[in-house]
Structures are given as C-alpha cells and as structure tokens.
Amino acid sequence: QNFVNFQIEQGTNGLVPCGTTGESPTLSHDEHKRVVDLCVEAAAGRVPVIAGTGSNSTDEAIMQTLHAQHAGADAALIVAPYYNKPSQEGLYQHFKAIHDATTIPIVLYNVPGRTVADISVETMIRLSRLERVIGVKDASGRLDRVGLHRAGCGREFIQLSGDDSTALAFNAQGGRGVISVTANIAPKLCSELQRAWRDGNPALALTINDRLVDLHDAMFCEPSPAPAKYGASLLGLVANEVRMPILPSTPAAEARVRAAMITAGLVN
C-alpha cells in the first residue's frame, strides 16, 4: 500500500496489481486476491485499478475476475491463455466466457512472447464487439497492429502499449498510453512523458524518453521482474527479493540497472 501511494503521488494514472512485474504467476490464489484488495483499498478511487485476473484455465480466470469485480476494481486485465496453445476460436470463447460471467470492464492482454498464443487482429476485432471488452494491452511487438486495431475495433477501443521501449511510437500510431514496467521505479518521468504526448508536445516527450531509454532496456537485461525489483530496492521502495524460478539480479545486471537509473536522474 505504501508503494501504491508512492505511485499515485508521483503521477501514475492507473494501477495494475497482479501483473507480470507483480509476480502473479507465483502468487497463491489467496495472495492474489489479497494484493487486489489492498491495492483497491489504498487507491481509494484516486486512480483506476485494473486488476490482473488472467489464467490458462477459463474457470480460474472467471474466479479471479469475479473477485476483482467484487473487490471494487475498475477493470480486469486478462492475459491470453498460456501453455495450452488454444486456437483463435478457443481464444475468443475463453474471453467471451469470462465476459459473460462477469460485469466488470475487460482489457485484453496480448503478449505472445510469454504466452505463445497470439490474439490475431481478426479475433481482437471480434472480441471488441463484446459489450465490456474496452481495450487491449498490446505487447505483441507489432506496431502496425495499432492501426489495424484502430480501423477494425474503432477509435474508442483503448489501446495501451505493453512495451516501454516502443510506447512513444505506439502512441504515434494511435495508442493511448502504456502499462509500464519502467514506471515501477520512474513513475514521475513515465507519467510526464505520456502527459507531454497527450498535450501535443512530442519534442518534450522525446526528450524524456531519451532519459529513460537505457532504463527501459535494463528492465529486461535479465528475467523480469528481478531488474525492476533491484531498481525499486535502490529507492527504498521494496526488498530486493523475487520468487523462484526467477532469481535475483546478478552483479552485472545490478550495475546495468544502477547506471541506467543514474542516467535517468533517479539515483546518484
């Protein structure tokens, strides 16, 4: 909850408990629910809370999404089922079943590099027709999809980048923000970058991005979220701990993260 307050005070516009950086794959069901509860309580309506509730089991995803709904989250972030490798029709029916069993707005999460499953443009368009599928976190690495989704899903469909390093380019294609890893340790700069773009000042947005580009890269120099946890520990925000099978950052990675944070002006 202290971390939630830090994020809001630094200008973060929304919170995503139980995402990848929150180590959701290694949380028990009870821990997962508790994290969502604590985040909603601490946010206290100041910014939206988009709770991660996805699973490769449709029944489990429904259970977690119902909990987020009852906890008072503003939306659910639901990742494409991983490991199972469902068909496009299977993906559609998975998300439709969650949609039909709940009443909370849904943000789809497409990250084929982690899940193997890739929500195609055609399936995304079909899903956008469901009443409460309001947007997507797109970490496909395909910037051309922003325009294709914009054309097929409509301009009101909220497209959020899932990749800090291309978030500015994502906005230029028609995106409307980023669900960020870097913002865990540089929320003020990430927020200012997005605000500069939104205010029609791309030169300022680019200048801020130049300060962050090394940090964007350093966040994935070793398996996430170990570099982010180390960076946050340098700021006194969290302990430098991760759950296996993720291991703490090596000394080489720590040096890289620290150097990037110095470049960004976060530490001396």
N, C-alpha and C positions, 0 to 999 in steps of 0.2 A: 504493500500500500504506500510505503514511502517512495518507492520507485514510480508508482502511478502519479503521485503528487509532483514528483520531480519532472516527469514528462509534461504534465499539464502546465506547470509553472514555466517551463522552457518553451512553450508554444506549440506543442504537439496537438494536432486537431482531432485525433481519434486514437483509440487503444485497441490492440488485438491480443487479448490473453489466449494462451494455449495455441500459439502458432509454432513454427519450427524453432525460432530463437528461444521460445519459452519451453523447449524440450518436451513438447506434448507427447511424442512417441514413447517416452519413458515415464510418464505420469500414470499412476493408478487412476481408476475411474473416480474414486473419492477425491484424490488430489486435483484432478482435472476440474471437477465441479467446484471444489473449494477455491481454486485460483480464479475461476469466473466469478464466483460470489464475491470474493474480496475485491476484485477489480471493479465490478459494478458498484459496490458499496463505496469504495474510495473515490471513484469518478463522480459519483453523486450528481449525475446529469450534466456535468460541466462540458464534457465532450462525449461523442458517441462511443459505445463499446461494441466491437464486432468480435464475438467470441468464436474461436476456432472449435469446430464441432465435427470435423470430418473423420471418416474411418473407411477401411476397406470392407467393412460389414455394414450393410444398409441398416439393419436393426440397431446396431450400436450408434451409428450416426444419427438416427432418429432419436434415440435415447438422449444423446448428448445435446442435440438441438432443442429438444423439449426442455431440458434442464436450463439451457441458456435463455430460452423464452421465458420460463417461469422466474428465473433469476433477475430478469429485467434488462437483459442485453438488448441493444438496439437492432442488431442483425447477427447473423451467423455466417462465418467463413467456412465453406465446406470444400475440402480438397477432393480432387478426383481420386477414386479408389486406387490404391497402390497394390502391387504384387499380383492381384487377381488377373490383371490384363483384360478387363471387360471390353466387349465390342462397343461401337458407338451407340447402338440401341441399348446396350446394357448400361452405359453411362447415363443416357437420357432417362431410363426407367429408374435408376438409382436416385438421381436428383429429384425426379418427379415424385417418387415415393416419399422422400424427406419433405418436399414441398407440401404434399397433400396431407401429411401427418402433423403439420405444424402451422403456426400463423405468423411466424417471425420473418422479416425480410431476409433474403439469402444472397450472399455474394459467393459466386463460384470461384474456385482456386485451381488454376491450371498450371502445373509445374511438372511437365513430363520428364525433366531431368531427374526428379526424385521418384515419381510415381510410375513411370513407363507409359501409363495411359495418357493420351493426348486428346483433350476435348477439341474436336475439329471445328472449323468455322461453321459448318452446316449444323452441327449439334448445338453449338453455342447459340446460333440464331433460333433454333427450336426451343431451347431452354429459356431464352429471353422472352418468349411468348407466355411463359407461366407467370401468373399474376405477381408473385412476390420474389421472383428472381430479378434483382435490381442491378446487378453488375458482376464484374469479374476482377479478380487479382490475377494478372497475366504475367507469369514467369516462364513463358514458352521460349523467350529469346527471339521471337519473330515480330519485329516492329511493324511489318506490313499487315499483321493481323489487326492492328488498331483501326486502320482504315476499313478493312473488310468487316470487322465487327460493327464499326460505326455505320456502315452502309446497310448491313443486314439486321442489326439489333436496334438501330435508331440512336439518335444523338442523346437521348435521355438515359440510355444504358450507361452506367457508371463504369468506366474503365480505369483501373488502378494498376500501376506497374508493380511487379514483384521483384524488380531488379534495379538496385540503386544506381548502378553504373550507366544504365541507359534510361533512367527515369526522365531526364530532361528531354531527350529525343522522343520518348514515349508521349510526353505532353505535347510536343510539336506536331505529333501525328493525330492528336485529338484526345489524348488521355487527360485524366482529371486528378492526378496525384499518384502517391506511391505508398504501399505498405512496406516500410523500410526496416532493414537490418541496421544500417548505419545510425539511424535515429535513436537507437538504444543508447548510444554514447554521445551523439552530436545532435540532439533534438532541436536545439535552437537554430543551428545552421541549416538543417534539413527543412525546418519549417519556413525559415526566411527564403530559402531557395524556391520553395513552392509558392510562397506569397509573391515573390518578385515576378515569377512567371504569370501568376494569376492577375497581377496588377499591370501587366503589359510591359514589363521591364526585362526582356530576355538578356540584355547585356549584364545586368546585375545578377541574374540567375546563373549565367555562365561563369561569372567571377566567383560566386560562392561555390559552384560545382568544381572549379579549379582547385579550391582549397580542400575539397572533400574527395577528389578522385583517387588519391592514394589510399585513403581510408576505406572507400568502397571496395577497393581491390584487396586490402589487407583483411577485411572481414571474412574472406574466403580463402586465405592462404593456407589454412588447414580446416578440417571438417568443422562446420558451424554447429553449435554456437560458441565453440571454445575461444576463438579470437574475440568475439563480442563480449564474452564473459570476462576475459582478461582485461579488455579495454574498460569495461564498466568497473572492474575492481580497482583500476588505477584512479578512478574518480571517486572511489569510496562508496559506490552505489550497491555493489553486491560482492559476495565472496567469489574468489576465483575457483569455482567448483563446477564440474559437469558430471553427468551420469553416464556410466558405461552403456554402450560401447564407444561413445565419444570420450576422448582423452583430453586432459588439459593441454594447452598450447605448449609447444616446445620452446626452448630459449630463443631459437632463431625466429619463430613466429612472434614471440613476445617482443623481440627487438623491432620487428617489422611493424607491428601494431603501434608500439610506442612512437616510432619515427613518424608514422602517418598521423598520429594524434598531435605530435609537435607541429607538423606542417599545417594541420587544421587549426592550431592555436588552442587546443584543448588542455594540453599539459606543457610544462616547461622542459 
